[in-house]
Amino acid sequence: INSDSTRAYVANSLSDNVTIIDITTQTVVGIIPVGDMAVGDMPVAIAITPDNTRAYVVLNTTNAVAVIDLASNSVTQTIPVGD
């Protein structure tokens, strides 16, 4: 959940994406692909920066973190973190 409690971000492990939910209307307002379905990156956890500009998504299978720009709702970087 972002710092102003307007959006919830849900990691969908089997779909390799993140769902954006508008908390006020309780509706899905977007889906962000964060992994490669062929590889099965399995996003499992999310941290949102306090200024609501970025989300960091743990990719379990590939031992990486995807960085999402929340203004564009797109992955800007994938950081390998090792085992």
ABEGO torsion letter per residue (X at the ends): XBAAGABBBBBBAAAGBBBBBBAAAGBBAEBBBABBAAAGAGBABBBBBAAGABBBBBBAAAGBBBBBBAAAGBBABBBBAEX
